[in-house]
Amino acid sequence: MSLNEKFPHPVYKDTVLAPLFEGVKANYVGAFRAINRAHLVMLTETGILAYDDAARIAAALIDIDETVDVDALTYTGEVEDYFFLVEAELKKRLGPDLAGMLHTARSRNDMDHTVFKLTLKHHADTLIGKAHALASASSPRPRPSATR
């Protein structure tokens, strides 16, 4: 890629970033939302973020969840991924300084691991529930005794 080309390169956009974006839409949006809310609570409870600022960020996150139709989104390359899409939406609503406060004291790499762990836990819980239901349905039941 030369210095004159814009990021992302069309091949990278189409073969890597767009499929990843579709995967996040299909599987991980709920985990991203949960992490953002939990992190906002932590920032507030530890005093890192003032309550009024946290309330404005929380309202903006709710507005994003309610107004951005994730299923209808198509990857354009304007932002790198879903994380940056939410960040861009926060900046539109709050400005860059307050929007950036949500990312205080956290790592995107740690977030990615947490997203996968939350999603895996959800799938494991579902599988365990189905296994319990199957075990209950297939366990031997007492039979009435035969009469002579």
ZIJORA-V311382 format. One record per run of one state. SS is the DSSP state (H for helix, E for strand, L for the rest). FROM is the first residue (numbers start at 1). TO is the last residue. If there is no record, write none. Layout:
# ZIJORA-V311382
SS|FROM|TO / SS|FROM|TO
This chain:
# ZIJORA-V311382
L|1|9 / H|10|27 / L|28|28 / H|29|45 / L|46|50 / H|51|67 / L|68|69 / H|70|72 / L|73|81 / H|82|94 / L|95|95 / H|96|101 / L|102|107 / H|108|138 / L|139|148
